[in-house]
């Protein structure tokens, strides 16, 4: 087992996990606006999606998808559409929250807002799906793992190292996002961030829309290059 390679993978992956992006944004949103269990399931969903990406990269399937113009464009279209839809939902939620606050004379949360918050609570399964789809349908995640594994996981790497790498990336992903979920879902933290929910939604929406626009721009350039 190549411990040096595993250490390199771990460092690169940890840096990627901590970088602002759709995964980080959705965990912050879930942990501050949903129950702790839902946030943890969201973290699990992201980790499972990363496990799938790792498996597809090791099997060479991700490279096959990227090399197929039609398949890769389809993946990008589906991914950008999902991210754009999620971004739109977050921006709509932010706008609704801002309008609601303006109509509320009392600085404290009104009973109407509390009822809205209760109605907006997701189930654990929904939280898992949100985390899973956010990472799995992000074409940038696909490209990241293709690049990472094509550089570090060469044909000379033995099977035990590949299995260890798969487990390592899954554990690191689950640990990081679960830690965020646990910290941000503490009642005191949620209470302090409650007033900033509209800002959180706004930032999440901007991040998702920005990624979706970037992907759409890449697709457009690919289409133009064909002519």
HUVEN-V249104 format. One record per residue. N is the residue number from 1. RES is the residue in three letters. SS is DSSP state (h for helix, s for strand, l for the rest). D_CENTER is the distance of its C-alpha to the mean C-alpha in Angstrom with 2 decimals. Layout:
N_RES_SS_D_CENTER, N_RES_SS_D_CENTER
This chain:
1_UNK_l_30.26, 2_UNK_l_29.20, 3_UNK_h_28.07, 4_UNK_h_27.90, 5_UNK_h_25.41, 6_UNK_h_23.25, 7_UNK_h_23.50, 8_UNK_h_22.46, 9_UNK_h_19.40, 10_UNK_h_18.51, 11_UNK_h_19.06, 12_UNK_h_17.10, 13_UNK_h_14.05, 14_UNK_h_14.37, 15_UNK_h_14.67, 16_UNK_h_11.56, 17_UNK_h_9.58, 18_UNK_h_11.45, 19_UNK_l_11.03, 20_UNK_l_9.68, 21_UNK_l_6.79, 22_UNK_h_4.08, 23_UNK_h_2.18, 24_UNK_h_5.92, 25_UNK_h_6.86, 26_UNK_h_5.84, 27_UNK_h_7.41, 28_UNK_h_10.18, 29_UNK_h_10.83, 30_UNK_h_11.06, 31_UNK_h_13.12, 32_UNK_h_15.38, 33_UNK_h_16.04, 34_UNK_l_15.98, 35_UNK_l_17.88, 36_UNK_h_17.14, 37_UNK_h_17.18, 38_UNK_h_14.59, 39_UNK_h_12.21, 40_UNK_h_13.17, 41_UNK_h_12.68, 42_UNK_h_9.07, 43_UNK_h_8.88, 44_UNK_h_11.04, 45_UNK_h_9.10, 46_UNK_h_6.25, 47_UNK_h_9.50, 48_UNK_h_11.33, 49_UNK_h_9.22, 50_UNK_h_9.77, 51_UNK_h_13.28, 52_UNK_h_13.75, 53_UNK_h_12.88, 54_UNK_h_15.28, 55_UNK_h_17.86, 56_UNK_h_17.85, 57_UNK_h_18.30, 58_UNK_h_21.07, 59_UNK_h_22.75, 60_UNK_l_22.79, 61_UNK_h_21.27, 62_UNK_h_18.48, 63_UNK_h_21.35, 64_UNK_h_23.36, 65_UNK_h_20.71, 66_UNK_h_20.52, 67_UNK_h_24.32, 68_UNK_l_24.80, 69_UNK_h_24.76, 70_UNK_h_24.49, 71_UNK_h_21.81, 72_UNK_h_19.54, 73_UNK_h_20.18, 74_UNK_h_19.47, 75_UNK_h_16.03, 76_UNK_h_15.36, 77_UNK_h_16.93, 78_UNK_h_15.05, 79_UNK_h_11.61, 80_UNK_h_12.79, 81_UNK_h_14.43, 82_UNK_h_11.55, 83_UNK_h_9.52, 84_UNK_h_13.00, 85_UNK_h_13.73, 86_UNK_h_10.85, 87_UNK_h_11.95, 88_UNK_h_15.48, 89_UNK_h_15.04, 90_UNK_h_13.82, 91_UNK_h_16.69, 92_UNK_h_19.09, 93_UNK_h_18.37, 94_UNK_h_19.02, 95_UNK_h_22.17, 96_UNK_h_23.39, 97_UNK_h_23.03, 98_UNK_h_24.90, 99_UNK_h_27.64, 100_UNK_h_27.99, 101_UNK_h_28.48, 102_UNK_h_31.08, 103_UNK_h_32.97, 104_UNK_l_33.05, 105_UNK_l_35.95, 106_UNK_l_35.15, 107_UNK_l_32.74, 108_UNK_l_31.60, 109_UNK_l_29.31, 110_UNK_l_31.43, 111_UNK_h_31.80, 112_UNK_h_30.40, 113_UNK_h_27.12, 114_UNK_h_27.05, 115_UNK_h_27.63, 116_UNK_h_24.85, 117_UNK_h_22.44, 118_UNK_h_23.80, 119_UNK_h_23.52, 120_UNK_l_19.83, 121_UNK_l_18.96, 122_UNK_l_16.82, 123_UNK_l_17.89, 124_UNK_h_16.27, 125_UNK_h_15.89, 126_UNK_h_14.16, 127_UNK_h_11.64, 128_UNK_h_11.19, 129_UNK_h_10.95, 130_UNK_h_8.35, 131_UNK_h_5.96, 132_UNK_h_7.71, 133_UNK_h_7.82, 134_UNK_h_4.46, 135_UNK_h_4.46, 136_UNK_h_8.18, 137_UNK_l_9.09, 138_UNK_l_7.79, 139_UNK_h_11.27, 140_UNK_h_10.62, 141_UNK_h_9.06, 142_UNK_h_12.23, 143_UNK_h_14.43, 144_UNK_h_13.31, 145_UNK_h_14.30, 146_UNK_h_17.35, 147_UNK_h_18.49, 148_UNK_h_17.97, 149_UNK_h_19.84, 150_UNK_h_22.43, 151_UNK_h_23.47, 152_UNK_h_23.48, 153_UNK_l_23.98, 154_UNK_l_27.30, 155_UNK_l_29.61, 156_UNK_l_31.61, 157_UNK_l_28.96, 158_UNK_l_30.18, 159_UNK_h_28.51, 160_UNK_h_28.38, 161_UNK_h_26.32, 162_UNK_h_23.87, 163_UNK_h_23.56, 164_UNK_h_23.24, 165_UNK_h_20.48, 166_UNK_h_18.49, 167_UNK_h_19.10, 168_UNK_h_18.49, 169_UNK_h_14.99, 170_UNK_h_14.09, 171_UNK_h_15.95, 172_UNK_h_14.59, 173_UNK_h_10.91, 174_UNK_h_12.17, 175_UNK_h_14.52, 176_UNK_h_12.42, 177_UNK_h_9.81, 178_UNK_h_12.89, 179_UNK_h_14.91, 180_UNK_h_12.83, 181_UNK_h_12.99, 182_UNK_h_16.69, 183_UNK_h_17.61, 184_UNK_h_16.14, 185_UNK_l_17.34, 186_UNK_l_20.87, 187_UNK_h_23.30, 188_UNK_h_24.64, 189_UNK_h_21.35, 190_UNK_h_20.31, 191_UNK_h_23.82, 192_UNK_h_23.72, 193_UNK_h_20.46, 194_UNK_h_21.66, 195_UNK_h_23.52, 196_UNK_h_20.54, 197_UNK_h_18.35, 198_UNK_h_19.27, 199_UNK_h_18.34, 200_UNK_h_14.89, 201_UNK_h_14.42, 202_UNK_h_16.02, 203_UNK_h_13.86, 204_UNK_h_10.57, 205_UNK_h_12.52, 206_UNK_h_13.78, 207_UNK_h_10.60, 208_UNK_h_9.35, 209_UNK_h_13.03, 210_UNK_h_13.64, 211_UNK_h_11.21, 212_UNK_h_12.72, 213_UNK_h_16.14, 214_UNK_h_15.85, 215_UNK_h_15.15, 216_UNK_h_17.93, 217_UNK_h_20.17, 218_UNK_h_19.82, 219_UNK_h_20.78, 220_UNK_h_23.69, 221_UNK_h_24.90, 222_UNK_h_24.84, 223_UNK_h_26.93, 224_UNK_h_29.30, 225_UNK_h_29.83, 226_UNK_l_31.13, 227_UNK_l_34.04
